[in-house]
Amino acid sequence: MIETPPAPAKKERWTNQWLELKAEVIDTGLCTGCAGCVISCPHDVIGYNHEAGGYKPFHLEEELGPDDCIHGQKGCTTCTRACPRFRLWEAGANEHLHGRDREPDELAGIYQDILLTRASDEMVHKVGQDGGLVSAILLWSIENDYVDAALVSYFENRDQSTWKAVPGVATTREDILAAAGSRYTYSANTLAFDEARDQGYTRLAQVGMSCQSSIAPTMWDRKIGKVSKPFLFNIGLLCSKTFDDSIFEELFWAKYGIAKSEIVKMNIKGVFQIWMRDGTFHEVNLKECHAWTREGCNHCPDFAAEHADISTGGIGKDNDWTLTIVRTDLGREIIQRMIADGSIEARPGDSDPGAIKLMRTLAAKSRERWPQSAEASVRIGLPEPKRKGA
């Protein structure tokens, strides 16, 4: 007798909406402010506070108040499908990108290669952060027709004296160089999606913090539909935290007399490094900056931008090389082509073992911030917390 194999279990119907998103992610402090829910909402009823002390989504309609949504009650689920912190988000994105979940020892996520790279173009190298890799990738990917625009951040009104980061669309060399450099405050670059769409761009690169780099893979895994289709290429920025904009006035100016209008460059290399227009240089102990950590970073478990095609960051002994974590086939294709045509220089990542060790250490520390009361799989690979008195 031939036994008929059992039918595969039906996938449970997704019914989660704003009601669950607000209760489980926003109200619990898991929300990073990535704005995935905002850009995905087909009814335009989710707003966003892009100001100091804010960086959170909120509900705009009055019918059911701030905690529920009339469209959600009627079956709309896009906001929870887009959220890369709602329930089982990490495993789903990993399965979609790599066909498997990460192993316990892969605390920095799944990857194919680790390199140290920098831009070959002198201007891109000079203007960009830590070797200018991200700027070089954007220039190359547009010139070689992989994408037609990128979601990035600029200084507000393109005025560096403000040091206020705002989302924008980059399509030209001038745009990309204007967007170069790190701010260390937050910009929900995904909010530039509508601007890109209104301008007719349909093939987008996303540049963003680690939380933002998980948006598109989460959307794809949860089959959100057309809003996810323009996202073709994903560049993630290594990120342990960002700071509230108020740090400029309340710490840098109030304690050290550092005027943000005179700052020309910032970096973090164990300390907060600040270069001034008059050529002077300041270092601020990072411990002093902790009080200005943006609320959305307090529970973020992803230092290494684990769901990007390419993750990048300026950690390690060299200021002008970028630690480059190549994660997907698309990321490897682009990096290898850029090396082959001389657009970037590259050397093995293990030529700076300290950088790789630091990446893994910071990745583990970031995962430790994820609450034990939230989705348990995110903490897999961490040692069990010691019990008091044990």
Secondary structure, 3 states (H helix, E strand, C coil): CCCCCCCCCCCCCCCCCHHHHHHHHHCCCCCCCCCHHHHHCCCCCEEEECCCCCCEEEECCCCCCCCCCHHHHCCCCHHHHHCCCCCCCHHHHHHHHHCCCCCCCCCCCCCCEEEEEEECCHHHHHHCCCCCHHHHHHHHHHHCCCCCEEEEEEEHHHCHHHCCEEEEEECCHHHHHHCCCCCCECCCHHHHHHHHHHCCCCCEEEEEEHHHHCHHHHHHHCCCCHHHCCEEEEEEECCCCCECCCHHHHHHHHHHCCCHHHEEEEEECCEEEEEECCCCEEEEEHHHHHHHECHHHCCCCCCCCCCCCEEEECCCCCCCCEEEEECCHHHHHHHHHHHHCCCEEEEEHHHCHHHHHHHHHHHHHHHHCCCCCCCHHHHCCCCCCCCCCC
